[in-house]
Structure formats: structure tokens, C-alpha cells
Amino acid sequence: DVTINGAVSQMYSEMAGRHRAQPGTIQIINTAVLKASECKRDHVLEMHNSELKYPVIRKIPLVSKKLRTTFKARRPMTFVR
């Protein structure tokens, strides 16, 4: 979410996860929309690449009960080319 409201809710979640901060104890002083050249943090800068690619994971139908095994010799294939 790239809106101000989305950024504030993400900030509350990050502060709760990283620092165990309660929402009532966080005071927001200022909000602003930054240009890409003004960003400083690494986890934000790595999202500026326009050629990002994410794996496409497709659901695999379940195998029937008589053919299903507890242990498998190879890993499941989660993508189809």
C-alpha cells in the first residue's frame, strides 16, 4: 500500500513486530510522500527495481488417498513452466 494511511498502518505493524511497541505508545509527528531519490532504507530501495520478478505458485490438486505416501524421495514441483 503506497498511501499515507497504508504507510501508517504498516508502520504500526513494523513497530509492533520489531520493537514490541503498543499502538497507544506511538506518536506520529509528521507524514510525507517521498520521491524515489529521497529514500534511504535498504528494504525500501530494493523495491525500486522495475524488473522485479516473483515466483508464480500454482495449487497442485491432491493425489488420491491410495496413491498418497507419507515420505517422498523428491521435493514437490510448485511451479509449471
KAZI-V676840 format. One record per residue. N is the residue number from 0. PHI is phi in whole degrees, -180 to 180 (* if undefined). PSI is psi in radians with two decimals (none if undefined). BURIAL is # if it has 9 or more other C-alpha atoms within 8 Angstrom, else .. Layout:
n=N phi=PHI psi=PSI burial=BURIAL
n=N phi=PHI psi=PSI burial=BURIAL
This chain:
n=0 phi=* psi=2.24 burial=.
n=1 phi=-111 psi=0.22 burial=.
n=2 phi=-87 psi=2.94 burial=.
n=3 phi=-64 psi=-0.76 burial=#
n=4 phi=-63 psi=-0.69 burial=.
n=5 phi=-66 psi=-0.67 burial=#
n=6 phi=-67 psi=-0.66 burial=#
n=7 phi=-68 psi=-0.75 burial=.
n=8 phi=-67 psi=-0.62 burial=.
n=9 phi=-67 psi=-0.63 burial=.
n=10 phi=-65 psi=-0.72 burial=.
n=11 phi=-60 psi=-0.74 burial=#
n=12 phi=-66 psi=-0.75 burial=.
n=13 phi=-66 psi=-0.70 burial=#
n=14 phi=-67 psi=-0.63 burial=#
n=15 phi=-70 psi=-0.66 burial=#
n=16 phi=-77 psi=-0.73 burial=.
n=17 phi=-86 psi=-0.60 burial=.
n=18 phi=-124 psi=0.06 burial=.
n=19 phi=57 psi=0.63 burial=.
n=20 phi=-84 psi=2.41 burial=#
n=21 phi=-84 psi=2.55 burial=.
n=22 phi=-60 psi=-0.53 burial=.
n=23 phi=-72 psi=-0.33 burial=.
n=24 phi=-95 psi=-0.04 burial=.
n=25 phi=-95 psi=2.23 burial=.
n=26 phi=-113 psi=2.10 burial=.
n=27 phi=-90 psi=2.09 burial=.
n=28 phi=-90 psi=-0.75 burial=.
n=29 phi=-151 psi=2.56 burial=.
n=30 phi=-128 psi=2.54 burial=.
n=31 phi=-156 psi=2.69 burial=.
n=32 phi=-97 psi=2.13 burial=.
n=33 phi=-99 psi=2.61 burial=.
n=34 phi=-79 psi=2.87 burial=.
n=35 phi=-63 psi=-0.56 burial=.
n=36 phi=-75 psi=-0.28 burial=.
n=37 phi=-91 psi=-0.14 burial=.
n=38 phi=-73 psi=2.52 burial=#
n=39 phi=-121 psi=-0.50 burial=.
n=40 phi=-81 psi=2.47 burial=.
n=41 phi=-65 psi=-0.69 burial=.
n=42 phi=-71 psi=-0.25 burial=.
n=43 phi=-92 psi=-0.68 burial=#
n=44 phi=-64 psi=-0.58 burial=#
n=45 phi=-71 psi=-0.27 burial=.
n=46 phi=-87 psi=-0.08 burial=.
n=47 phi=-78 psi=-0.25 burial=.
n=48 phi=-68 psi=2.16 burial=.
n=49 phi=-79 psi=-0.14 burial=.
n=50 phi=-103 psi=0.52 burial=.
n=51 phi=-66 psi=2.43 burial=.
n=52 phi=-130 psi=2.36 burial=.
n=53 phi=-115 psi=2.56 burial=.
n=54 phi=-69 psi=2.47 burial=.
n=55 phi=-96 psi=2.00 burial=.
n=56 phi=-103 psi=2.18 burial=.
n=57 phi=-110 psi=2.48 burial=.
n=58 phi=-70 psi=2.39 burial=.
n=59 phi=-103 psi=2.28 burial=.
n=60 phi=-65 psi=2.59 burial=.
n=61 phi=-68 psi=2.53 burial=.
n=62 phi=-81 psi=2.60 burial=.
n=63 phi=-62 psi=2.73 burial=.
n=64 phi=-61 psi=-0.62 burial=.
n=65 phi=-74 psi=-0.38 burial=.
n=66 phi=-98 psi=-0.11 burial=.
n=67 phi=-78 psi=2.45 burial=.
n=68 phi=-121 psi=2.76 burial=.
n=69 phi=-77 psi=-0.76 burial=.
n=70 phi=-118 psi=2.43 burial=.
n=71 phi=-118 psi=2.53 burial=.
n=72 phi=-79 psi=-0.34 burial=.
n=73 phi=-135 psi=2.82 burial=.
n=74 phi=-75 psi=2.65 burial=.
n=75 phi=-72 psi=2.60 burial=.
n=76 phi=-92 psi=1.98 burial=.
n=77 phi=-97 psi=0.01 burial=.
n=78 phi=-137 psi=2.69 burial=.
n=79 phi=-124 psi=2.25 burial=.
n=80 phi=-84 psi=none burial=.
